[in-house]
Amino acid sequence: MFWDSFSFSVVASLMPIEDMMNLYKCIDVIERKAIPVITKAFPDGGRKFQYDIVPCLSSEKVKTIFRKQN
């Protein structure tokens, strides 16, 4: 599985994910990959994260991470 992120102004490199995605891998990818890319693309804070069907994205731990970033 690969994780990628993109916006109108920034395309990040693919990040390979070993095995199955779980909550802790999801948090690791968000903190190491998604947040830096989102912050670079939208330094003024005008950003949205599009959630997909990955169950870990709807967890309270992940929601808390994104709340802290806004």
The first five atom37 places (N, CA, C, CB, O) and aatype in JSON, in Angstrom:
{
  "aatype": [12, 13, 17, 3, 15, 13, 15, 13, 15, 19, 19, 0, 15, 10, 12, 14, 9, 6, 3, 12, 12, 2, 10, 18, 11, 4, 9, 3, 19, 9, 6, 1, 11, 0, 9, 14, 19, 9, 16, 11, 0, 13, 14, 3, 7, 7, 1, 11, 13, 5, 18, 3, 9, 19, 14, 4, 10, 15, 15, 6, 11, 19, 11, 16, 9, 13, 1, 11, 5, 2],
  "atom_mask": [
    [1, 1, 1, 1, 1],
    [1, 1, 1, 1, 1],
    [1, 1, 1, 1, 1],
    [1, 1, 1, 1, 1],
    [1, 1, 1, 1, 1],
    [1, 1, 1, 1, 1],
    [1, 1, 1, 1, 1],
    [1, 1, 1, 1, 1],
    [1, 1, 1, 1, 1],
    [1, 1, 1, 1, 1],
    [1, 1, 1, 1, 1],
    [1, 1, 1, 1, 1],
    [1, 1, 1, 1, 1],
    [1, 1, 1, 1, 1],
    [1, 1, 1, 1, 1],
    [1, 1, 1, 1, 1],
    [1, 1, 1, 1, 1],
    [1, 1, 1, 1, 1],
    [1, 1, 1, 1, 1],
    [1, 1, 1, 1, 1],
    [1, 1, 1, 1, 1],
    [1, 1, 1, 1, 1],
    [1, 1, 1, 1, 1],
    [1, 1, 1, 1, 1],
    [1, 1, 1, 1, 1],
    [1, 1, 1, 1, 1],
    [1, 1, 1, 1, 1],
    [1, 1, 1, 1, 1],
    [1, 1, 1, 1, 1],
    [1, 1, 1, 1, 1],
    [1, 1, 1, 1, 1],
    [1, 1, 1, 1, 1],
    [1, 1, 1, 1, 1],
    [1, 1, 1, 1, 1],
    [1, 1, 1, 1, 1],
    [1, 1, 1, 1, 1],
    [1, 1, 1, 1, 1],
    [1, 1, 1, 1, 1],
    [1, 1, 1, 1, 1],
    [1, 1, 1, 1, 1],
    [1, 1, 1, 1, 1],
    [1, 1, 1, 1, 1],
    [1, 1, 1, 1, 1],
    [1, 1, 1, 1, 1],
    [1, 1, 1, 0, 1],
    [1, 1, 1, 0, 1],
    [1, 1, 1, 1, 1],
    [1, 1, 1, 1, 1],
    [1, 1, 1, 1, 1],
    [1, 1, 1, 1, 1],
    [1, 1, 1, 1, 1],
    [1, 1, 1, 1, 1],
    [1, 1, 1, 1, 1],
    [1, 1, 1, 1, 1],
    [1, 1, 1, 1, 1],
    [1, 1, 1, 1, 1],
    [1, 1, 1, 1, 1],
    [1, 1, 1, 1, 1],
    [1, 1, 1, 1, 1],
    [1, 1, 1, 1, 1],
    [1, 1, 1, 1, 1],
    [1, 1, 1, 1, 1],
    [1, 1, 1, 1, 1],
    [1, 1, 1, 1, 1],
    [1, 1, 1, 1, 1],
    [1, 1, 1, 1, 1],
    [1, 1, 1, 1, 1],
    [1, 1, 1, 1, 1],
    [1, 1, 1, 1, 1],
    [1, 1, 1, 1, 1]
  ],
  "atom_positions": [
    [[0.85, -1.15, 0.0], [0.0, 0.0, 0.0], [0.9, 1.23, 0.0], [-0.97, -0.01, 1.21], [2.0, 1.2, 0.55]],
    [[0.43, 2.3, -0.62], [1.17, 3.55, -0.64], [0.29, 4.68, -0.12], [1.67, 3.87, -2.04], [-0.93, 4.67, -0.3]],
    [[0.92, 5.64, 0.51], [0.23, 6.83, 1.0], [0.78, 7.99, 0.19], [0.44, 7.04, 2.55], [1.99, 8.1, -0.01]],
    [[-0.1, 8.86, -0.27], [0.32, 10.03, -1.02], [-0.56, 11.19, -0.62], [0.25, 9.78, -2.53], [-1.67, 11.01, -0.12]],
    [[-0.06, 12.37, -0.85], [-0.86, 13.56, -0.6], [-0.56, 14.57, -1.69], [-0.57, 14.16, 0.81], [0.54, 14.61, -2.23]],
    [[-1.55, 15.37, -2.0], [-1.37, 16.37, -3.05], [-2.35, 17.51, -2.83], [-1.56, 15.75, -4.45], [-3.37, 17.37, -2.16]],
    [[-2.01, 18.63, -3.41], [-2.9, 19.78, -3.44], [-2.66, 20.47, -4.77], [-2.65, 20.75, -2.22], [-1.89, 19.99, -5.6]],
    [[-3.3, 21.59, -4.97], [-3.11, 22.36, -6.2], [-1.66, 22.79, -6.35], [-4.03, 23.59, -6.2], [-1.14, 22.83, -7.46]],
    [[-1.01, 23.1, -5.23], [0.34, 23.65, -5.29], [1.46, 22.68, -4.9], [0.42, 24.84, -4.41], [2.63, 22.97, -5.18]],
    [[1.15, 21.56, -4.28], [2.19, 20.65, -3.8], [1.79, 19.2, -4.07], [2.44, 20.86, -2.29], [0.65, 18.8, -3.84]],
    [[2.75, 18.43, -4.57], [2.57, 16.99, -4.69], [3.7, 16.35, -3.89], [2.58, 16.51, -6.2], [4.87, 16.65, -4.11]],
    [[3.35, 15.5, -2.97], [4.35, 14.83, -2.13], [4.74, 13.5, -2.77], [3.81, 14.61, -0.69], [4.03, 12.98, -3.63]],
    [[5.85, 12.96, -2.34], [6.28, 11.68, -2.86], [5.48, 10.55, -2.2], [7.79, 11.48, -2.64], [4.95, 10.7, -1.1]],
    [[5.42, 9.43, -2.89], [4.72, 8.28, -2.35], [5.46, 7.74, -1.13], [4.58, 7.17, -3.41], [6.69, 7.75, -1.08]],
    [[4.7, 7.29, -0.15], [5.27, 6.69, 1.05], [4.76, 5.26, 1.15], [4.91, 7.52, 2.33], [3.57, 5.04, 1.34]],
    [[5.66, 4.28, 1.01], [5.2, 2.88, 1.11], [4.78, 2.54, 2.54], [6.31, 1.93, 0.64], [5.43, 2.94, 3.5]],
    [[3.71, 1.8, 2.66], [3.21, 1.34, 3.95], [3.34, -0.18, 3.97], [1.71, 1.79, 4.19], [2.75, -0.88, 3.15]],
    [[4.11, -0.68, 4.91], [4.28, -2.13, 5.04], [3.07, -2.71, 5.79], [5.61, -2.47, 5.8], [2.54, -2.08, 6.7]],
    [[2.67, -3.88, 5.4], [1.57, -4.61, 6.06], [0.27, -3.82, 6.0], [1.94, -4.91, 7.51], [0.06, -2.99, 5.12]],
    [[-0.59, -4.1, 6.95], [-1.9, -3.44, 7.01], [-1.8, -2.1, 7.74], [-2.94, -4.34, 7.71], [-1.01, -1.95, 8.67]],
    [[-2.6, -1.15, 7.29], [-2.66, 0.15, 7.97], [-3.45, -0.04, 9.26], [-3.32, 1.24, 7.05], [-4.54, -0.6, 9.26]],
    [[-2.89, 0.44, 10.36], [-3.61, 0.42, 11.63], [-3.53, 1.83, 12.22], [-3.01, -0.66, 12.62], [-2.95, 2.73, 11.62]],
    [[-4.1, 2.01, 13.38], [-4.16, 3.34, 13.99], [-2.78, 3.94, 14.18], [-4.88, 3.27, 15.32], [-2.57, 5.12, 13.89]],
    [[-1.83, 3.16, 14.67], [-0.51, 3.7, 14.98], [0.3, 4.01, 13.72], [0.25, 2.72, 15.84], [1.05, 4.99, 13.7]],
    [[0.15, 3.2, 12.68], [0.78, 3.53, 11.41], [0.13, 4.77, 10.81], [0.68, 2.35, 10.43], [0.82, 5.63, 10.25]],
    [[-1.16, 4.86, 10.92], [-1.9, 6.02, 10.41], [-1.41, 7.3, 11.09], [-3.42, 5.84, 10.63], [-1.15, 8.29, 10.41]],
    [[-1.29, 7.29, 12.38], [-0.81, 8.45, 13.13], [0.62, 8.8, 12.71], [-0.87, 8.2, 14.65], [0.94, 9.97, 12.53]],
    [[1.46, 7.8, 12.55], [2.85, 8.02, 12.14], [2.9, 8.7, 10.77], [3.62, 6.7, 12.11], [3.64, 9.66, 10.58]],
    [[2.12, 8.2, 9.82], [2.1, 8.78, 8.48], [1.56, 10.2, 8.51], [1.25, 7.91, 7.53], [2.09, 11.09, 7.84]],
    [[0.52, 10.43, 9.28], [-0.05, 11.78, 9.37], [0.96, 12.75, 9.95], [-1.33, 11.76, 10.24], [1.13, 13.86, 9.44]],
    [[1.64, 12.35, 11.02], [2.59, 13.26, 11.67], [3.86, 13.46, 10.84], [2.97, 12.72, 13.06], [4.39, 14.57, 10.78]],
    [[4.35, 12.41, 10.19], [5.61, 12.52, 9.44], [5.42, 12.98, 8.01], [6.32, 11.19, 9.44], [6.33, 13.57, 7.42]],
    [[4.25, 12.73, 7.43], [4.05, 12.98, 6.0], [2.97, 14.02, 5.73], [3.7, 11.69, 5.3], [3.23, 15.05, 5.11]],
    [[1.76, 13.75, 6.19], [0.63, 14.6, 5.81], [0.72, 16.01, 6.39], [-0.66, 13.96, 6.26], [0.57, 16.98, 5.65]],
    [[0.97, 16.13, 7.66], [0.99, 17.45, 8.29], [2.09, 18.33, 7.7], [1.19, 17.31, 9.79], [1.82, 19.5, 7.41]],
    [[3.33, 17.85, 7.51], [4.33, 18.71, 6.87], [3.93, 19.17, 5.46], [5.66, 17.99, 6.81], [4.16, 20.32, 5.09]],
    [[3.34, 18.27, 4.67], [2.92, 18.65, 3.32], [1.79, 19.66, 3.36], [2.49, 17.4, 2.52], [1.79, 20.64, 2.63]],
    [[0.82, 19.41, 4.22], [-0.32, 20.33, 4.35], [0.15, 21.7, 4.83], [-1.37, 19.76, 5.31], [-0.31, 22.73, 4.33]],
    [[1.05, 21.73, 5.8], [1.57, 22.99, 6.32], [2.35, 23.75, 5.26], [2.46, 22.74, 7.54], [2.27, 24.98, 5.18]],
    [[3.11, 23.03, 4.44], [3.87, 23.68, 3.37], [2.94, 24.25, 2.31], [4.85, 22.68, 2.73], [3.15, 25.36, 1.82]],
    [[1.92, 23.5, 1.95], [0.99, 23.93, 0.9], [0.09, 25.07, 1.37], [0.14, 22.76, 0.45], [-0.29, 25.93, 0.57]],
    [[-0.24, 25.09, 2.65], [-1.17, 26.08, 3.18], [-0.61, 26.71, 4.45], [-2.55, 25.45, 3.46], [-1.14, 26.47, 5.54]],
    [[0.46, 27.5, 4.34], [1.08, 28.07, 5.54], [0.18, 29.04, 6.31], [2.34, 28.79, 5.15], [0.39, 29.28, 7.49]],
    [[-0.83, 29.58, 5.64], [-1.74, 30.51, 6.31], [-2.83, 29.81, 7.1], [-2.38, 31.44, 5.3], [-3.63, 30.45, 7.78]],
    [[-2.87, 28.48, 7.02], [-3.85, 27.71, 7.78], [-5.13, 27.41, 7.04], [0.0, 0.0, 0.0], [-5.97, 26.67, 7.56]],
    [[-5.33, 27.93, 5.84], [-6.56, 27.69, 5.07], [-6.5, 26.34, 4.4], [0.0, 0.0, 0.0], [-6.23, 26.25, 3.2]],
    [[-6.76, 25.29, 5.15], [-6.61, 23.94, 4.61], [-7.72, 23.02, 5.11], [-5.25, 23.37, 4.99], [-8.34, 23.27, 6.14]],
    [[-7.94, 21.97, 4.36], [-8.9, 20.92, 4.72], [-8.25, 19.58, 4.48], [-10.23, 21.06, 3.91], [-7.47, 19.42, 3.53]],
    [[-8.55, 18.64, 5.32], [-8.07, 17.28, 5.14], [-9.24, 16.43, 4.67], [-7.44, 16.7, 6.45], [-10.29, 16.4, 5.32]],
    [[-9.07, 15.76, 3.55], [-10.14, 14.91, 3.02], [-9.99, 13.51, 3.59], [-10.12, 14.88, 1.47], [-9.01, 12.82, 3.31]],
    [[-10.94, 13.12, 4.37], [-10.93, 11.78, 4.96], [-11.47, 10.8, 3.95], [-11.77, 11.74, 6.27], [-12.4, 11.11, 3.2]],
    [[-10.9, 9.62, 3.91], [-11.44, 8.59, 3.05], [-11.99, 7.45, 3.91], [-10.37, 8.06, 2.07], [-12.32, 7.67, 5.08]],
    [[-12.08, 6.27, 3.35], [-12.76, 5.18, 4.07], [-11.87, 4.42, 5.03], [-13.34, 4.22, 3.09], [-12.3, 3.42, 5.6]],
    [[-10.63, 4.86, 5.23], [-9.74, 4.18, 6.17], [-10.27, 4.41, 7.59], [-8.26, 4.69, 6.03], [-10.33, 5.55, 8.03]],
    [[-10.65, 3.36, 8.3], [-11.27, 3.52, 9.62], [-10.42, 4.31, 10.62], [-11.56, 2.18, 10.19], [-10.98, 5.02, 11.46]],
    [[-9.11, 4.19, 10.56], [-8.28, 4.88, 11.55], [-8.4, 6.4, 11.43], [-6.81, 4.47, 11.38], [-8.16, 7.11, 12.41]],
    [[-8.77, 6.92, 10.26], [-8.89, 8.37, 10.1], [-10.05, 8.96, 10.89], [-9.05, 8.71, 8.65], [-10.07, 10.16, 11.16]],
    [[-11.0, 8.13, 11.26], [-12.14, 8.64, 12.03], [-11.97, 8.43, 13.54], [-13.42, 7.98, 11.56], [-12.9, 8.68, 14.3]],
    [[-10.79, 7.97, 13.96], [-10.56, 7.75, 15.39], [-10.39, 9.08, 16.12], [-9.32, 6.85, 15.6], [-10.0, 10.08, 15.52]],
    [[-10.67, 9.08, 17.4], [-10.51, 10.29, 18.21], [-9.06, 10.73, 18.28], [-11.05, 10.05, 19.61], [-8.79, 11.93, 18.31]],
    [[-8.13, 9.79, 18.3], [-6.71, 10.15, 18.37], [-6.29, 10.93, 17.12], [-5.84, 8.87, 18.5], [-5.57, 11.93, 17.23]],
    [[-6.73, 10.5, 15.97], [-6.39, 11.2, 14.72], [-7.1, 12.55, 14.67], [-6.77, 10.35, 13.49], [-6.49, 13.54, 14.27]],
    [[-8.34, 12.6, 15.06], [-9.07, 13.88, 15.07], [-8.39, 14.88, 16.01], [-10.54, 13.66, 15.51], [-8.33, 16.07, 15.71]],
    [[-7.87, 14.4, 17.12], [-7.17, 15.26, 18.07], [-5.9, 15.83, 17.45], [-6.82, 14.49, 19.36], [-5.58, 17.0, 17.64]],
    [[-5.17, 15.02, 16.71], [-3.96, 15.48, 16.03], [-4.3, 16.63, 15.09], [-3.28, 14.32, 15.25], [-3.61, 17.65, 15.08]],
    [[-5.35, 16.47, 14.3], [-5.72, 17.53, 13.36], [-6.26, 18.77, 14.07], [-6.74, 17.01, 12.37], [-6.03, 19.89, 13.62]],
    [[-6.98, 18.58, 15.16], [-7.46, 19.75, 15.92], [-6.29, 20.58, 16.43], [-8.35, 19.31, 17.11], [-6.35, 21.81, 16.42]],
    [[-5.24, 19.92, 16.87], [-4.05, 20.63, 17.39], [-3.35, 21.4, 16.29], [-3.07, 19.64, 18.03], [-2.69, 22.4, 16.56]],
    [[-3.48, 20.96, 15.04], [-2.81, 21.61, 13.92], [-3.55, 22.86, 13.43], [-2.66, 20.64, 12.79], [-2.95, 23.7, 12.77]],
    [[-4.81, 22.98, 13.73], [-5.6, 24.12, 13.24], [-5.47, 25.31, 14.12], [-7.05, 23.75, 13.11], [-6.07, 26.35, 13.85]]
  ]
}
